[in-house]
Amino acid sequence: MSWIEKLTGSLEQKKQFKADRRRIEALPAPYSEAAAALLRYFMYYGGVTDGDTMITMVGDLADLWERAAADGTPVRDIVGADPVDFAETFAEAYTGRRWIDKERARLVEAMDRAAGDAT
C-alpha cells in the first residue's frame, strides 16, 4: 500500500465504487432513481467503515437494480411498502464494522464500570 492510500484509502476500492455508481446512474428510470436514493441513504445510515464491505454492498445494490430493470420488476415489488425497512435490512446484511459499533462497546463498558460490573 502506498503512502497516499494510507491517508485516503484504497485506490482500487475508489475505482470500484465509482464504477458501481456509474452502473446505477446508467439504469433507466425509475430504477436509477430508486438505486441512487438507496445509495444516498446507505451513506448516512450504514456507517460502514470497512471498505471491502462497502464495495460489496454497493456492487450488490447495482446488481439488484440491474436485474430488476432487465426483468421489468416494479420498484415497489423490490422495496415493498416501507423503503426505510428495506434499506436498513439490506444494509444490515453486510456485517462490516460500523461507526456505531465502537460507541456501543464504549457504552456497555461505561455502564459496566458504573454498575461495578467491570472485570
C-alpha positions as a Markdown table, in Angstrom:
| # | Residue | x | y | z |
|---|---|---|---|---|
| 1 | Met | 0.0 | 0.0 | 0.0 |
| 2 | Ser | 1.4 | 3.4 | -1.0 |
| 3 | Trp | 1.6 | 6.3 | 1.5 |
| 4 | Ile | -1.2 | 8.1 | -0.3 |
| 5 | Glu | -3.5 | 5.0 | 0.1 |
| 6 | Lys | -2.7 | 5.0 | 3.9 |
| 7 | Leu | -4.2 | 8.5 | 4.0 |
| 8 | Thr | -7.1 | 8.2 | 1.6 |
| 9 | Gly | -7.9 | 4.5 | 1.5 |
| 10 | Ser | -7.6 | 2.0 | -1.3 |
| 11 | Leu | -7.5 | 3.5 | -4.8 |
| 12 | Glu | -8.8 | 0.2 | -6.2 |
| 13 | Gln | -11.8 | 0.5 | -3.9 |
| 14 | Lys | -12.4 | 4.0 | -5.0 |
| 15 | Lys | -12.3 | 2.9 | -8.6 |
| 16 | Gln | -14.7 | 0.1 | -8.0 |
| 17 | Phe | -17.1 | 2.4 | -6.1 |
| 18 | Lys | -17.1 | 4.9 | -8.9 |
| 19 | Ala | -17.7 | 2.1 | -11.5 |
| 20 | Asp | -20.7 | 0.8 | -9.5 |
| 21 | Arg | -22.1 | 4.3 | -9.1 |
| 22 | Arg | -21.9 | 4.7 | -12.9 |
| 23 | Arg | -23.8 | 1.4 | -13.3 |
| 24 | Ile | -26.5 | 2.8 | -11.0 |
| 25 | Glu | -26.6 | 6.1 | -12.9 |
| 26 | Ala | -26.9 | 4.2 | -16.3 |
| 27 | Leu | -30.0 | 2.4 | -15.2 |
| 28 | Pro | -33.3 | 3.5 | -16.8 |
| 29 | Ala | -35.8 | 5.5 | -14.7 |
| 30 | Pro | -37.3 | 4.7 | -12.2 |
| 31 | Tyr | -34.6 | 2.1 | -11.3 |
| 32 | Ser | -31.7 | 4.7 | -11.3 |
| 33 | Glu | -33.8 | 7.0 | -9.1 |
| 34 | Ala | -34.5 | 4.2 | -6.6 |
| 35 | Ala | -31.0 | 2.8 | -6.5 |
| 36 | Ala | -29.5 | 6.3 | -6.1 |
| 37 | Ala | -31.9 | 7.1 | -3.3 |
| 38 | Leu | -30.9 | 3.9 | -1.5 |
| 39 | Leu | -27.2 | 4.5 | -2.0 |
| 40 | Arg | -27.6 | 8.0 | -0.6 |
| 41 | Tyr | -29.4 | 6.6 | 2.4 |
| 42 | Phe | -26.7 | 4.0 | 3.0 |
| 43 | Met | -24.1 | 6.7 | 3.2 |
| 44 | Tyr | -25.9 | 8.2 | 6.1 |
| 45 | Tyr | -27.4 | 5.1 | 7.7 |
| 46 | Gly | -24.9 | 2.4 | 7.2 |
| 47 | Gly | -21.8 | 4.0 | 8.6 |
| 48 | Val | -19.8 | 1.0 | 7.3 |
| 49 | Thr | -16.1 | 1.7 | 7.9 |
| 50 | Asp | -14.7 | -1.4 | 6.1 |
| 51 | Gly | -14.0 | -0.5 | 2.5 |
| 52 | Asp | -14.3 | -4.1 | 1.2 |
| 53 | Thr | -17.8 | -4.4 | 2.8 |
| 54 | Met | -18.9 | -1.1 | 1.4 |
| 55 | Ile | -17.7 | -2.1 | -2.1 |
| 56 | Thr | -19.6 | -5.4 | -1.9 |
| 57 | Met | -22.8 | -3.7 | -0.7 |
| 58 | Val | -22.7 | -1.1 | -3.5 |
| 59 | Gly | -21.9 | -3.7 | -6.1 |
| 60 | Asp | -24.8 | -5.9 | -4.9 |
| 61 | Leu | -27.1 | -2.9 | -4.9 |
| 62 | Ala | -26.2 | -2.2 | -8.6 |
| 63 | Asp | -26.7 | -5.9 | -9.4 |
| 64 | Leu | -30.1 | -5.9 | -7.8 |
| 65 | Trp | -31.4 | -2.9 | -9.7 |
| 66 | Glu | -29.9 | -4.1 | -13.0 |
| 67 | Arg | -31.7 | -7.3 | -12.6 |
| 68 | Ala | -35.0 | -5.5 | -11.7 |
| 69 | Ala | -34.7 | -3.3 | -14.7 |
| 70 | Ala | -33.9 | -6.2 | -17.1 |
| 71 | Asp | -36.9 | -8.1 | -15.7 |
| 72 | Gly | -39.2 | -5.1 | -15.6 |
| 73 | Thr | -39.9 | -5.7 | -11.9 |
| 74 | Pro | -41.8 | -2.8 | -10.3 |
| 75 | Val | -39.9 | -0.7 | -7.8 |
| 76 | Arg | -42.4 | -1.5 | -5.0 |
| 77 | Asp | -42.0 | -5.2 | -5.7 |
| 78 | Ile | -38.4 | -4.7 | -4.6 |
| 79 | Val | -38.6 | -2.3 | -1.7 |
| 80 | Gly | -42.1 | -3.0 | -0.5 |
| 81 | Ala | -44.4 | -0.5 | 1.2 |
| 82 | Asp | -41.6 | 0.6 | 3.7 |
| 83 | Pro | -38.5 | 1.6 | 1.8 |
| 84 | Val | -36.7 | 2.5 | 5.1 |
| 85 | Asp | -37.2 | -1.0 | 6.4 |
| 86 | Phe | -36.0 | -2.4 | 3.1 |
| 87 | Ala | -32.9 | -0.2 | 3.1 |
| 88 | Glu | -32.0 | -0.9 | 6.7 |
| 89 | Thr | -32.5 | -4.7 | 6.3 |
| 90 | Phe | -30.4 | -4.6 | 3.1 |
| 91 | Ala | -27.6 | -2.7 | 4.8 |
| 92 | Glu | -27.6 | -4.8 | 7.9 |
| 93 | Ala | -27.0 | -7.9 | 5.8 |
| 94 | Tyr | -23.4 | -6.6 | 5.4 |
| 95 | Thr | -21.6 | -7.4 | 8.6 |
| 96 | Gly | -18.7 | -4.9 | 8.2 |
| 97 | Arg | -17.7 | -2.7 | 11.1 |
| 98 | Arg | -19.9 | 0.4 | 11.5 |
| 99 | Trp | -19.1 | 3.6 | 13.3 |
| 100 | Ile | -21.7 | 2.9 | 15.9 |
| 101 | Asp | -20.1 | -0.4 | 16.9 |
| 102 | Lys | -17.2 | 1.4 | 18.7 |
| 103 | Glu | -19.7 | 3.6 | 20.6 |
| 104 | Arg | -21.9 | 0.6 | 21.6 |
| 105 | Ala | -18.9 | -1.1 | 23.1 |
| 106 | Arg | -17.9 | 2.1 | 24.9 |
| 107 | Leu | -21.5 | 2.4 | 26.3 |
| 108 | Val | -21.5 | -1.1 | 27.6 |
| 109 | Glu | -18.1 | -0.7 | 29.2 |
| 110 | Ala | -19.2 | 2.6 | 30.8 |
| 111 | Met | -22.4 | 1.0 | 32.2 |
| 112 | Asp | -20.4 | -2.0 | 33.5 |
| 113 | Arg | -18.0 | 0.3 | 35.3 |
| 114 | Ala | -20.8 | 2.5 | 36.7 |
| 115 | Ala | -22.6 | -0.6 | 37.9 |
| 116 | Gly | -19.5 | -2.1 | 39.4 |
| 117 | Asp | -19.5 | -5.0 | 36.9 |
| 118 | Ala | -16.2 | -4.2 | 35.3 |
| 119 | Thr | -13.7 | -7.1 | 35.5 |
